[in-house]
Amino acid sequence: MLVLLPPSEGKASSGRGAPLKLESLALPELTEARAAVIEELVELCAADEDKAREVLGLSEGLRGEVAKNTELRTAGARPAGEIYTGVLYDALDLASLETAAKRRAGRSLLVFSGLWGAVRVTDRIPSYRCSMGVKLPGLGALGAHWRTPMASALPEAAGGGLVLDLRSSAYAAAWKPMGEVAGRTATVRVLHAPTRKVVSHFNKATKGKIVRSLLSAGAAPKGPAELVEALRDLGYVVEVAPPVTAGAVWALDVLVAEVH
């Protein structure tokens, strides 16, 4: 099972240990594309803070975030699972997982990123600010920048098993499952049961809880149909209409009674 996650906008501070080793990150096929983004981002943020803030879409109150990007090559690195924070990651709570579940997380979870393309939660990275929606002056739109290297790296990472795609639309733009891989991919939408309306904050929390539940239970669904069974066994209310055409992504609705 491969679980595709969005990153968080807010991030924990960089570590105090060794700095980034680009060649040590998972998906080495992305190394060249990662290096290109780092080079332009560091140069942009070091040369003109105001322009960098505009390009990154940061408010005046987030001006300090620009400085993070100037130190990408020198700041201490931490596991990505510690860098990413926010509602989904709070609910996932990787740090409190039992040892076996943590190992499964290291193998299964892949976090998409405007800067890194995608990283494992065990990959050591510095804190940064650069969303997938950013358009750099030189490289252009990052979603488009990642599509070519992702097209070869992601099907290999997916192997022959289930792909659980929990990314937001901006990050989904960097890689779209195609053909046979799409047929064993499932997306999840969280709905408020009484109204059948999409919920926002609780959407992220529920997705984090779903991933935690699967990891903790040691569930290993081989495809979308098995995922539906596994989620129902774990107590989730799931509605699904299997795709009518071969090679289409499965769309699952998880219904929640309360919206917090």
C-alpha positions in Angstrom: 0.0 0.0 0.0 1.2 3.4 -0.9 -0.4 6.4 0.8 -0.1 9.8 -0.9 -0.4 12.8 1.5 -0.3 16.5 1.1 2.2 18.5 3.1 1.3 21.1 5.7 1.7 24.8 5.2 3.0 25.3 8.7 6.1 23.3 9.5 8.2 22.6 12.6 11.6 24.2 12.9 14.7 22.6 11.3 16.8 20.3 13.4 20.2 20.8 14.9 21.9 17.8 13.3 23.5 17.2 9.9 22.2 19.3 7.0 20.3 18.0 4.0 21.9 15.2 2.0 19.9 15.4 -1.3 21.2 12.1 -2.5 19.8 10.3 0.5 16.2 11.1 -0.1 13.8 8.5 -1.4 12.9 8.5 -5.1 16.4 9.3 -6.5 14.8 9.9 -9.9 13.7 13.2 -8.5 17.2 14.4 -7.4 17.9 16.5 -10.4 14.5 18.2 -10.3 14.9 18.8 -6.5 18.3 20.4 -7.0 16.9 22.8 -9.6 14.2 24.0 -7.3 16.6 24.4 -4.3 19.0 26.4 -6.4 16.4 28.9 -7.6 14.6 29.1 -4.3 17.7 29.8 -2.3 18.9 32.4 -4.8 15.4 34.1 -5.0 15.0 34.3 -1.2 18.5 35.5 -0.5 18.5 38.2 -3.2 15.1 40.0 -2.7 12.9 39.2 0.3 9.9 41.2 -1.0 10.0 39.6 -4.4 10.4 36.2 -2.8 7.4 36.8 -0.5 5.3 37.8 -3.5 6.3 34.7 -5.5 5.7 32.4 -2.5 2.3 34.0 -1.8 3.2 35.0 1.8 1.6 37.7 3.8 3.6 40.4 5.6 3.1 38.5 8.8 4.9 35.5 7.2 7.9 37.5 6.1 10.1 35.4 8.4 9.4 32.3 6.4 11.5 33.6 3.5 14.6 33.2 5.7 14.0 29.4 6.0 14.6 29.0 2.3 17.9 30.8 2.3 19.2 28.1 4.7 18.0 25.0 2.9 21.6 23.7 2.3 22.9 24.4 5.8 20.0 24.1 8.3 19.8 20.9 10.3 17.5 18.3 8.9 14.8 16.2 10.6 12.6 13.3 9.5 9.8 14.7 7.2 7.3 13.2 9.6 8.5 15.6 12.3 8.7 18.6 10.0 5.1 18.4 8.7 2.5 19.6 11.3 -1.1 20.7 11.1 -4.5 19.0 11.4 -3.9 15.9 9.3 -0.5 15.2 10.9 -1.8 15.9 14.4 -4.5 13.2 13.8 -1.9 10.8 12.3 0.4 11.4 15.3 3.3 9.4 13.9 5.4 9.8 17.1 3.0 7.8 19.2 2.6 4.9 16.8 3.9 1.5 18.0 7.2 0.3 16.5 5.7 -2.0 13.9 3.2 0.7 12.8 6.1 3.3 12.5 7.9 0.9 10.2 4.8 0.5 8.1 4.5 4.3 7.9 8.1 4.6 6.7 7.4 2.1 3.9 3.9 3.3 3.0 3.6 7.1 3.4 4.7 9.5 0.7 4.3 13.3 1.2 4.0 15.5 -1.9 5.8 18.8 -1.9 6.5 21.8 -4.1 10.1 21.7 -3.1 10.9 18.0 -2.9 8.4 16.5 -5.3 7.6 13.7 -2.8 9.4 12.4 0.2 9.1 9.5 2.7 8.3 10.5 6.2 11.7 9.1 7.2 13.6 11.3 4.8 15.5 14.0 6.6 14.7 17.5 5.4 15.0 21.1 6.7 12.0 23.3 7.3 11.0 25.3 4.3 8.1 27.3 2.7 7.2 26.5 -0.9 3.8 25.2 -2.0 3.0 23.3 -5.2 1.1 26.3 -6.4 4.2 28.5 -6.6 5.4 29.7 -10.0 9.2 30.4 -9.9 10.5 33.0 -12.3 12.9 30.6 -13.9 11.4 27.1 -13.6 7.8 28.2 -13.9 4.9 26.4 -12.2 6.1 23.7 -9.9 3.1 21.4 -10.6 4.3 21.3 -14.2 8.0 21.1 -13.2 7.3 17.8 -11.3 5.1 16.0 -13.9 7.9 14.5 -16.0 10.1 13.1 -13.3 7.1 12.0 -11.3 5.7 10.1 -14.3 8.6 7.6 -14.0 9.2 7.7 -10.3 5.7 7.2 -8.9 4.5 4.1 -10.8 7.7 2.4 -9.6 7.1 3.5 -6.0 3.5 2.3 -6.2 4.6 -1.2 -7.1 1.7 -3.6 -7.7 -0.5 -2.7 -4.7 -3.1 -0.2 -3.6 -2.5 3.5 -4.0 -4.5 5.6 -1.4 -4.5 9.1 -2.7 -5.3 11.7 0.0 -3.7 14.7 -1.7 -5.4 18.0 -2.2 -6.0 19.2 -5.8 -2.8 21.4 -6.0 -0.6 18.4 -5.2 -2.6 16.0 -7.3 -1.6 18.1 -10.3 2.0 16.9 -10.0 1.1 13.3 -10.7 -2.0 11.6 -12.0 -2.3 7.8 -11.8 -2.8 6.4 -15.2 -3.8 3.1 -16.8 -3.4 0.1 -14.6 -2.1 2.1 -11.6 -5.3 4.2 -11.7 -7.4 1.1 -11.5 -5.9 0.3 -8.1 -6.0 3.9 -6.8 -8.6 5.2 -4.4 -9.4 8.7 -3.3 -11.3 9.6 -0.2 -13.8 12.4 0.4 -15.1 13.1 3.9 -18.8 14.0 4.2 -21.0 15.2 7.0 -23.4 12.2 7.2 -26.7 14.1 7.8 -26.1 16.7 5.1 -23.8 14.9 2.7 -21.8 18.1 2.5 -18.0 18.1 2.3 -16.3 19.2 5.5 -13.0 21.1 5.5 -11.2 21.0 8.8 -12.6 17.6 9.8 -11.7 16.3 6.3 -8.0 16.6 7.2 -8.4 15.2 10.7 -10.5 12.2 9.4 -7.9 11.4 6.7 -5.1 11.5 9.4 -7.2 9.1 11.6 -7.9 6.8 8.7 -4.2 6.4 7.9 -3.3 5.9 11.6 -6.0 3.3 11.8 -4.7 1.4 8.8 -1.1 1.5 10.1 -2.0 0.5 13.6 -4.1 -2.4 12.5 -1.5 -3.6 10.1 -4.0 -3.6 7.3 -2.7 -4.4 3.9 -5.5 -4.0 1.4 -4.3 -5.1 -2.1 -6.8 -2.9 -3.9 -9.7 -0.4 -3.5 -12.3 -3.1 -2.8 -10.2 -4.5 0.0 -9.6 -1.0 1.3 -13.4 -0.5 1.6 -13.6 -3.7 3.6 -10.7 -2.8 5.8 -12.1 0.6 6.6 -15.5 -0.8 7.5 -13.9 -3.4 9.7 -12.2 -0.5 11.5 -15.6 1.2 12.1 -15.7 3.7 9.3 -18.9 4.3 7.4 -17.9 4.1 3.7 -19.9 4.6 0.6 -18.4 3.7 -2.8 -19.6 3.4 -6.4 -17.0 1.2 -8.2 -15.9 2.8 -11.5 -17.7 1.6 -14.5 -14.7 1.7 -16.8 -11.4 -0.2 -16.4 -8.5 1.8 -15.3 -10.5 4.5 -13.5 -9.8 5.7 -10.0 -12.2 4.5 -7.2 -13.9 7.4 -5.3 -14.7 6.6 -1.6 -16.9 8.7 0.6 -16.3 8.4 4.4 -19.3 9.7 6.4 -18.8 11.3 9.7 -21.6 12.2 12.2 -19.9 15.1 13.9 -18.0 18.0 12.4 -15.5 19.6 14.8 
